[in-house]
Amino acid sequence: MAVGPSYSFTVRLEIVNRPGMLGRVMTAIGDMGGSVGAIDIVKAGTKRVVRDVTVYALDIAHKKRILERLREIEGVEVVSVSDRVFLAHLGGKITIEPRMRIKTRDDLSLVYTPGVGRVSMAIKEEREKVFKLTIKRNTVAIVTDGSAVLGLGDIGPEAALPVMEGKAMLFKEFGGVDAFPICLSTKDPREIVEIVERISTPFGGVNLEDISAPRCFEIEEALSRRLDIPVFHDDQHGTAVVVLAALINALKVVGKELSSIRVVVSGVGAAGIATTRLLLRAGVGEIIGVDRKGIIHRGRRDLTPVKEWYAEHTNREGLRGGLDRAVAGADVFIGLSAPAILKPEWVKRMKDGAIVFALANPEPEIMPEEVPENVRVVGTGRSDYPNQINNVLCFPGFFRGLLDCRARGVNDEMKLAAASAIAGVVKDDELNEEYIIPSVFDRRVARAVAASVIRAAQETGMARREVALERG
């Protein structure tokens, strides 16, 4: 694991002003396995110099070891330590700002009384004008109950709020979408559905986030029936879209077709089920699902209704056993489960030209450096390895498209189109084992996804507004 900004800190040091002292500090940090970023002089005197040094560490324990080493250096005093992650979150990460300034009485009359009354009456007479004349046209609710946050589990709505703020930032940065966190202090699916339905008026779409399975299925289905705006559970469908995009290009690299491959999906939760459904819809030949108790098959008596559906639509041969049995002879492994559960000796029994997407975070099911030679393409959810398979490639552009065409809902045609659009950003002459999916910072992605979603919405009758698109 590499050092990085997630455990970076800024340490203020008061250092005796004599030659070689800064070098001793840098050497000490390097000897402890840390990495130095910015170095700033805060105050310089003839006898002592105060410097702020930014240091990248592996984790909290590593940070403490580095600080202990710095405190041991004669002539160096640790004045203070600031955690850069916590500094970035002080006061929250998002704000609401007006689109125009109120400087005069005329301005006030335009945006509030009496002028606003005319706008309200126009919407009363023609309800659809709410999309044109209010924030509804560009605003999404990010709804969570904090029950399945990242890899942290059920941490509650307050602890989930920083994550939802981060999600809102990504919506704005990559899709130009205004998103607001709605963190609910209930885990009752019926209450969640009722609350979201009642507060839905200002929003043009709903993004469900970090809600545990199987409750998330019930909540999404109920809201999709009740609301006339799109409802999208990113943990399910965003994951599925990006995995399919990566798979489309990985198969080009290894020279295989969707219809001829066998895929193993490790982890049959929300993401695993949605990914399986989309892969089947895309034409994947065979899928074997594996949960904590082993391979999903029709003979198991412990299956939930969702997993019963899974058993009916996968594993045609009735394979039984554990993950080691499932991956033998498989073309593709998709991990949406737990760290370090896929053994290299099992992977050796996959077919030549195998593809491994180990997406558990922060530690994948198998580290890329551990995969044997029969694997040609490896993807993870991490930014410190090639082929990062990340939902941010999907949801900002997906909602941009939904909002622009005022979509009534979400369908499989939109998801398939979005996956194809993401894959298409990487041109055939650019494809290789370490570049099957575009960077999350590639600004072409959101535009391509938005256009593909609009086109699919218009072709399937889900769009309430026609949007002119370039051909191609």
Secondary structure, DSSP 8 states (H G I E B T S, - for coil): ---EEEEEEEEEEEEE-STTHHHHHHHHHHHTT-EEEEEEEEEE-SSEEEEEEEEEESSHHHHHHHHHHHHTSTTEEEEEEEEHHHHHHTT-S-----SS---SHHHHHHHSTTHHHHHHHHHHH-GGGHHHHSGGGGEEEEEE-SSSBTTTBS--HHHHHHHHHHHHHHHHHHH--EEEEEE-S---HHHHHHHHHHH-TT-SEEEE-S--TTHHHHHHHHHHHH-SS-EEEIIIIIHHHHHHHHHHHHHHHHT--GGG-EEEEE--SHHHHHHHHHHHHHT-SEEEEEETTEE--TT-SS--HHHHHHHHHS-TT---S-HHHHHTT-SEEEE-S-TT-S-HHHHTTS-TTEEEEE--SSS-SS-GGG--TTEEEEEES-TTSSSB--GGGTHHHHHHHHHHTTBS---HHHHHHHHHHHHHHS-TTT-BTTBSS--TT-THHHHHHHHHHHHHHHHTT-BSS-------
